[in-house]
Amino acid sequence: MDERDERVDEGAGGGTAGAVGGGGVPGQQRRSGDPAGDVYEWFRRGVKLLAQGNPAAAEQLLARAAAAEPASRSIREALARAQFDAGAYAAALENFRAVALADPSDDYAQFGWGVAAARLGDFETSAEHLALAVAMRPDIDHYRAALRQTRATLAARAGAFGPLLPGAPGYLEPPAGAQDAPEGRASGPEPGTTAGPEPTGERDRRDG
């Protein structure tokens, strides 16, 4: 995913539902083995580690924070980003999915769901959620690039069984006036190449 800043919820420290609460687990009440600080500090430190290129360490802190405040979309999204960067694509998909189901208008969660699905070889699901992300934010280049690559992979896979028909997953509308490509051949990147999220980066949004 592209470089982006962590998303910090409005009223952090207030402990509202879906937000990163500052109340969390006070240091004096920590369970044995918990890192120092409260949930908000775990979140901030985890995001910092992620930005520094340490996704495995970030995942440990963010998983603690998510266990303490499972309703926080900010924490869950940051955890998904760390898991993706650490190569834990199935876990990342589940967390991106949870965020997207909680807020279907979250374009980044839809994007993360799509690229994680592509890394797991589920290009039909990938195309569906990347298309949603692109529909919501057509101005973001890496969303469009990921969707093109997933669709190209689907088209290449379908080539052995004849050309894709309109409406099929991965079908690309030909440019106006362009001749049809030879049957069984798809243009675009080689199968299996997908644009992956680089989970740290520019974003300044709040949970709803």
Beta strands, then each sheet from edge to edge (+ up, - down):
end
